Amino acid sequence: MRGSTAWMAVWVAAGALCASAAFGDDAAKAPAPKPAPSDAELIKSAMRAAPAAVARHATIVAMEASGGMRTLRKGTNGFTCMPDNPATPGPDPMCMDGAAMEWVHAWVAHKPPPAGRVGLMYMLEGGTDASNTDPYADKPAPQNHWVSTGPHLMIVGADAAFYDQYPKAADPDTHVPYVMWAGTPYQHLMAPVK
């Protein structure tokens, strides 16, 4: 799921690491940084996250190294799409509705998600590996049940009874719908689409 909600935190961390590498003592030893993608490339990447009919009218934003978001294109349908995070392995652009965006902001801030706000998130390009049990794990460890899920959509913010209908195993079959981060305020349904 790091390709989904944790993606935002990874963007911020990657930006901070890039900044420290650029100005630290080891700057002379570091390889030359890749040129930043153009806005057109970022928009194209972000639009691959969702069905074309959704992405075509979505707001497109890019995370900046400072942690802020820059709007690349204003949308009209209530969805917000973000491009692939180059700091993570594999493609992980995402697109979410307003309720899912609120959920992500709550997760990033370590606050309870808003009650009664069910959200939908697309990651049709796939996602990077993540812990299935720890919403804040940033690398594999024996106790955090690292999983990999390909192209999927997510339902966030639903009542516990909704999630009780789906498998909640720590090491799930990621080819069928399952609950990630079960038993936490950030549990959500992962629904593979391929």
C-alpha positions as CSV (number, residue, x, y, z in Angstrom):
1,M,0.0,0.0,0.0
2,R,3.0,2.3,0.2
3,G,2.2,2.8,-3.4
4,S,-1.1,4.3,-2.2
5,T,-1.4,6.2,1.0
6,A,2.2,5.9,2.2
7,W,3.2,7.1,-1.2
8,M,2.6,10.7,-0.1
9,A,4.9,10.3,2.9
10,V,7.5,8.6,0.8
11,W,7.4,11.6,-1.6
12,V,8.2,13.9,1.2
13,A,10.9,11.7,2.6
14,A,12.5,11.3,-0.8
15,G,12.5,15.0,-1.3
16,A,14.2,15.5,2.0
17,L,16.8,12.9,1.2
18,C,17.4,14.5,-2.2
19,A,17.9,17.9,-0.6
20,S,20.3,16.6,2.0
21,A,22.3,14.7,-0.6
22,A,22.5,17.8,-2.7
23,F,23.8,19.9,0.1
24,G,25.6,17.4,2.3
25,D,29.3,16.5,2.5
26,D,28.8,13.6,0.1
27,A,27.4,15.8,-2.7
28,A,30.6,15.5,-4.7
29,K,30.4,11.6,-4.6
30,A,26.7,11.4,-5.4
31,P,25.6,10.7,-9.0
32,A,24.1,13.6,-11.0
33,P,20.4,13.9,-10.3
34,K,18.0,13.0,-13.1
35,P,16.2,16.0,-14.5
36,A,12.8,16.5,-13.0
37,P,9.9,15.4,-15.2
38,S,8.0,18.1,-17.0
39,D,4.5,19.0,-15.9
40,A,3.2,17.3,-19.1
41,E,5.0,14.1,-18.1
42,L,3.7,14.3,-14.5
43,I,0.1,14.8,-15.8
44,K,0.4,11.8,-18.1
45,S,1.7,9.7,-15.3
46,A,-1.1,10.7,-12.9
47,M,-3.8,10.1,-15.5
48,R,-2.7,6.4,-15.8
49,A,-3.9,5.8,-12.2
50,A,-7.6,5.9,-13.0
51,P,-10.0,5.0,-15.7
52,A,-9.7,7.5,-18.6
53,A,-13.2,8.9,-18.0
54,V,-12.2,9.7,-14.4
55,A,-8.7,10.9,-15.1
56,R,-9.7,13.2,-18.0
57,H,-11.6,15.5,-15.6
58,A,-9.6,15.0,-12.4
59,T,-7.4,17.6,-10.7
60,I,-3.7,16.7,-11.1
61,V,-1.3,17.5,-8.3
62,A,2.4,16.8,-7.7
63,M,4.1,16.5,-4.3
64,E,7.0,18.8,-3.9
65,A,10.1,18.2,-1.9
66,S,8.9,20.6,0.8
67,G,5.9,18.4,1.4
68,G,3.4,20.8,-0.3
69,M,1.3,20.0,-3.3
70,R,1.4,21.9,-6.5
71,T,-1.7,21.8,-8.8
72,L,-0.7,21.0,-12.3
73,R,-4.3,21.0,-13.7
74,K,-7.6,21.9,-12.1
75,G,-10.3,19.3,-12.5
76,T,-14.1,19.3,-12.4
77,N,-15.1,15.8,-11.1
78,G,-13.9,15.8,-7.4
79,F,-11.1,13.4,-8.1
80,T,-7.4,14.2,-7.5
81,C,-4.7,12.2,-9.3
82,M,-1.0,12.1,-8.4
83,P,1.9,10.9,-10.6
84,D,4.2,8.0,-10.0
85,N,6.7,8.5,-7.2
86,P,10.2,8.0,-8.7
87,A,11.6,7.1,-5.2
88,T,9.6,3.9,-5.0
89,P,10.1,0.7,-7.1
90,G,7.4,0.1,-9.6
91,P,4.6,2.4,-10.9
92,D,2.4,3.9,-8.2
93,P,0.3,6.8,-9.5
94,M,-2.9,7.2,-7.6
95,C,-6.3,8.9,-8.0
96,M,-8.8,9.5,-5.3
97,D,-12.2,11.1,-4.6
98,G,-12.6,13.8,-1.9
99,A,-13.5,11.4,0.9
100,A,-10.4,9.3,0.1
101,M,-8.2,12.4,0.1
102,E,-9.5,13.3,3.6
103,W,-8.7,9.7,4.7
104,V,-5.2,10.1,3.3
105,H,-4.6,13.4,5.1
106,A,-5.8,11.8,8.4
107,W,-3.4,8.8,7.9
108,V,-0.5,11.1,7.2
109,A,-1.3,13.2,10.2
110,H,-1.7,10.1,12.5
111,K,-5.3,11.2,13.2
112,P,-8.6,9.3,13.0
113,P,-10.1,9.2,9.6
114,P,-13.4,11.2,9.2
115,A,-16.4,9.1,10.3
116,G,-19.1,8.2,7.7
117,R,-17.0,9.3,4.7
118,V,-16.5,6.3,2.4
119,G,-13.9,7.0,-0.3
120,L,-12.6,5.4,-3.5
121,M,-9.0,5.4,-4.6
122,Y,-7.6,4.0,-7.9
123,M,-4.1,2.6,-8.5
124,L,-4.5,1.0,-11.9
125,E,-0.8,1.0,-12.7
126,G,-0.1,-1.1,-9.6
127,G,1.6,-0.2,-6.5
128,T,4.8,-0.8,-4.6
129,D,5.2,-3.3,-1.8
130,A,3.9,-2.5,1.7
131,S,3.2,-3.9,5.1
132,N,-0.2,-5.4,5.3
133,T,-0.4,-4.9,9.1
134,D,1.5,-1.7,9.9
135,P,0.2,1.5,8.4
136,Y,3.6,3.3,9.0
137,A,6.1,0.6,8.1
138,D,8.6,1.9,5.6
139,K,10.6,-1.3,4.9
140,P,10.1,-5.1,5.1
141,A,10.6,-6.7,8.5
142,P,9.6,-10.2,9.7
143,Q,6.8,-8.9,11.8
144,N,5.1,-6.5,9.3
145,H,3.9,-9.0,6.7
146,W,5.1,-7.3,3.5
147,V,2.8,-7.8,0.5
148,S,2.7,-6.8,-3.1
149,T,-0.5,-5.9,-5.0
150,G,-0.8,-5.2,-8.7
151,P,-3.3,-2.8,-10.2
152,H,-6.2,-2.3,-7.8
153,L,-8.7,0.1,-6.3
154,M,-9.3,0.8,-2.6
155,I,-12.3,1.5,-0.6
156,V,-11.5,3.5,2.5
157,G,-13.5,4.9,5.4
158,A,-16.3,2.2,5.4
159,D,-17.9,0.8,8.6
160,A,-16.1,-2.1,10.3
161,A,-19.0,-4.4,9.2
162,F,-18.1,-3.8,5.6
163,Y,-14.5,-4.9,6.1
164,D,-15.7,-8.0,8.1
165,Q,-17.0,-9.5,4.8
166,Y,-13.4,-9.8,3.4
167,P,-10.3,-11.8,4.3
168,K,-8.1,-10.1,7.0
169,A,-5.1,-12.5,7.1
170,A,-1.8,-10.9,7.8
171,D,-0.4,-12.7,4.7
172,P,-3.3,-12.5,2.3
173,D,-3.8,-13.7,-1.3
174,T,-3.3,-10.4,-3.1
175,H,-5.0,-11.6,-6.2
176,V,-8.5,-11.4,-4.5
177,P,-10.0,-8.6,-2.4
178,Y,-8.6,-8.4,1.1
179,V,-8.4,-5.9,4.0
180,M,-5.1,-4.1,4.5
181,W,-4.2,-2.7,8.0
182,A,-7.1,-4.7,9.5
183,G,-7.9,-3.7,13.1
184,T,-6.4,-0.2,12.7
185,P,-8.3,3.1,12.1
186,Y,-6.8,2.9,8.5
187,Q,-8.1,-0.5,7.5
188,H,-9.3,-0.5,3.9
189,L,-10.3,-2.9,1.1
190,M,-7.7,-3.7,-1.5
191,A,-9.5,-4.9,-4.6
192,P,-7.2,-6.2,-7.4
193,V,-8.5,-5.4,-10.9
194,K,-6.2,-7.7,-13.0
